[in-house]
Structure formats: C-alpha cells, structure tokens
Amino acid sequence: MAEQPKKEVVLNATIEEPLDLLRLSLEERVHVKMRTDRELRGKLRAFDQHLNMVLSEVEEIVTTRETDEDTFEEIYRQTKRTVPMLFVRGDSVILVSPPVRAS
C-alpha cells in the first residue's frame, strides 16, 4: 500500500476545534494581530493552549498615532523590524490568521 505525501494528508485534515487550525499552520507563515497596535508575520514554530507562540523569521510592524500640533490632524506612522526568533505571550494576541490555502 502506497503512503500518501504529508502535504496531502494535512490539506484533507478536519478542523474540529480552534487550535486545530493552528496545528495545521505549523511551519507556515501566519499573521498575528496584537494589542497595542502591533502586527507580526512569521513562521509558526510552536504554540500551546494559552496561544503562547514561538515565531521565526518575524516581521514586526508597530503603528503609532501622533497629532500634528498645528493642524490637529492625526498622523499614523509604521515602524518595521525583523526578528530571527520571537516568543509571543498569548494574552496579548487578538487574532491569528493562517496562510491562504488553495482549494
């Protein structure tokens, strides 16, 4: 009996609870929206039931809001940095978006 490739098995897996979606996203790039206007994009290496995560090859985007003193107009600035490996504490996570999958 021929063994099926691992990718095919993963794509056919069923999702019965929320953490199953994360399990299927291991070793793939995910988008994580955090509190305090931070966003992370990186490869999901590990996670637990508290949504603590370890990401690698991370791009962090921090959005800050300032008010122009002359016009009182709000100015949004984005600061980007890359981090080789990052531990993310689960209580600061708002949203985790898995990679887009072709059907």
MOQUIWO-V754446 format. One line per field, one symbol per residue. ss: DSSP state (@ for helix, = for strand, . for the rest). A space follows every 10 residues. Layout:
ss = ???
This chain:
ss = .....@@@@@ @......@@@ @@@@....== ====...=== =======... ..======== =======... ...======= ========.@ @@=====... ...
